[in-house]
Amino acid sequence: MSRVLAVDWGTRRVGLAISDPSRRVARPLDTLILSAPDDAPAHIAELARREEAGLILIGLPLNASGEEGSSARRVRHLGDALRDQGWTIEFVDERWTSEEARELAIAKKEARNNKGRLDQLAALLILQQYLNAAPPLEDGHA
């Protein structure tokens, strides 16, 4: 079975998390620092290959009303670029993950102002919520 790579996208920083091969547990992976947003697809694809991910899960930044704005359009563009490279992409609502990441950092007594770590924690939350909601695997296969 392949892993799931979660992406908390930003124009300067991209938080990443990866699942275990059984797709039950998420762990923070890295924070990419981008010199240009157009660099993101290549970097994410390379990490997905290295981590043996079969699915890339991308947090979709919806407005509080649930509608898509300019940030969501940029994220969809990222997903399209990764699909063009042959990756399986899913989008998930990530409206509240940044605040949850700050609360998690406080609970873990980590620095709340470490933005790269907060991006990783946001990706971790996106991924773990997805894994928790996924149906159980039969015979260990997705």
C-alpha positions as CSV (number, residue, x, y, z in Angstrom):
1,M,0.0,0.0,0.0
2,S,1.2,3.5,-0.6
3,R,1.3,6.5,1.7
4,V,-0.7,9.7,1.6
5,L,1.2,13.0,1.4
6,A,-0.7,16.0,2.8
7,V,0.0,19.6,1.7
8,D,-0.8,22.8,3.5
9,W,-0.1,25.2,0.7
10,G,1.1,28.8,1.0
11,T,2.8,31.1,-1.5
12,R,6.0,31.1,0.6
13,R,5.8,28.0,2.8
14,V,4.3,24.6,2.2
15,G,3.7,22.4,5.2
16,L,3.8,18.7,4.6
17,A,2.8,15.5,6.4
18,I,3.0,11.8,5.5
19,S,1.0,8.8,6.5
20,D,2.4,5.4,7.5
21,P,2.0,2.7,4.8
22,S,-1.2,1.4,6.5
23,R,-2.7,4.9,6.2
24,R,-3.6,5.0,9.9
25,V,-1.1,7.4,11.4
26,A,0.1,10.8,10.2
27,R,3.4,12.5,11.0
28,P,4.8,15.9,10.1
29,L,7.3,15.7,7.3
30,D,8.8,19.0,6.3
31,T,8.2,22.7,5.4
32,L,9.2,23.8,1.9
33,I,10.3,27.4,1.6
34,L,9.5,28.5,-1.9
35,S,11.3,31.3,-3.8
36,A,8.4,31.3,-6.2
37,P,4.9,29.6,-5.9
38,D,5.5,28.0,-9.4
39,D,8.3,25.9,-7.8
40,A,5.8,24.0,-5.6
41,P,4.6,21.2,-8.0
42,A,8.1,20.0,-8.7
43,H,9.2,20.0,-5.0
44,I,6.0,18.3,-3.9
45,A,6.2,15.7,-6.7
46,E,9.8,14.9,-5.7
47,L,8.8,14.4,-2.0
48,A,5.8,12.3,-3.0
49,R,8.2,10.0,-5.0
50,R,10.7,9.9,-2.2
51,E,8.1,9.0,0.4
52,E,6.3,6.5,-1.9
53,A,3.0,8.4,-1.8
54,G,0.2,7.2,-4.0
55,L,-2.1,10.1,-3.1
56,I,-1.5,13.8,-2.6
57,L,-4.0,15.4,-0.3
58,I,-4.2,19.2,-0.6
59,G,-5.8,21.4,1.9
60,L,-8.3,23.7,0.1
61,P,-8.6,27.2,1.8
62,L,-12.3,27.9,1.6
63,N,-13.8,31.2,2.9
64,A,-15.7,31.1,6.2
65,S,-18.9,30.7,4.1
66,G,-17.5,27.6,2.4
67,E,-17.0,29.4,-1.0
68,E,-13.7,29.3,-3.0
69,G,-11.8,32.5,-3.3
70,S,-8.4,33.4,-5.0
71,S,-6.4,31.2,-2.6
72,A,-8.5,28.2,-3.4
73,R,-8.1,28.8,-7.1
74,R,-4.3,28.9,-6.6
75,V,-4.5,25.6,-4.7
76,R,-6.6,24.0,-7.5
77,H,-4.0,25.2,-10.0
78,L,-1.3,23.4,-7.9
79,G,-3.5,20.2,-7.9
80,D,-3.9,20.5,-11.7
81,A,-0.1,20.8,-12.2
82,L,0.4,17.7,-10.0
83,R,-2.3,15.8,-11.9
84,D,-0.6,16.7,-15.1
85,Q,2.4,14.8,-13.8
86,G,0.3,11.7,-13.1
87,W,-0.4,12.1,-9.4
88,T,-3.7,11.3,-7.8
89,I,-5.0,14.4,-6.1
90,E,-7.8,15.0,-3.5
91,F,-8.8,18.3,-2.0
92,V,-10.1,18.7,1.6
93,D,-11.5,21.6,3.4
94,E,-8.8,23.2,5.6
95,R,-10.6,26.3,6.9
96,W,-9.8,25.7,10.6
97,T,-6.5,23.9,10.5
98,S,-4.3,26.9,11.0
99,E,-6.1,27.8,14.3
100,E,-6.1,24.1,15.3
101,A,-2.3,24.0,14.6
102,R,-1.7,27.0,16.8
103,E,-3.7,25.3,19.6
104,L,-1.8,22.0,19.1
105,A,1.5,23.9,19.3
106,I,0.4,25.5,22.6
107,A,-0.6,22.1,23.9
108,K,2.7,20.6,22.9
109,K,4.5,23.6,24.4
110,E,6.1,24.4,21.0
111,A,6.7,27.9,19.8
112,R,3.5,29.4,18.4
113,N,5.5,31.8,16.2
114,N,7.4,29.1,14.3
115,K,5.4,29.5,11.1
116,G,7.2,26.6,9.4
117,R,6.3,24.2,12.3
118,L,2.7,25.5,12.3
119,D,2.5,24.7,8.5
120,Q,3.7,21.2,9.2
121,L,1.1,20.8,12.0
122,A,-1.7,22.1,9.8
123,A,-0.7,19.5,7.2
124,L,-0.6,16.8,9.9
125,L,-4.2,17.8,11.0
126,I,-5.5,17.7,7.4
127,L,-4.0,14.3,6.9
128,Q,-5.0,12.8,10.3
129,Q,-8.6,14.0,9.8
130,Y,-8.7,12.4,6.4
131,L,-7.2,9.1,7.6
132,N,-9.7,9.0,10.5
133,A,-12.6,9.5,8.1
134,A,-11.4,6.9,5.6
135,P,-13.2,3.5,5.5
136,P,-11.3,0.6,7.0
137,L,-9.0,-1.2,4.7
138,E,-9.9,-4.8,3.7
139,D,-7.0,-7.3,3.6
140,G,-4.5,-4.4,4.0
141,H,-5.2,-3.0,0.5
142,A,-6.5,0.4,-0.4
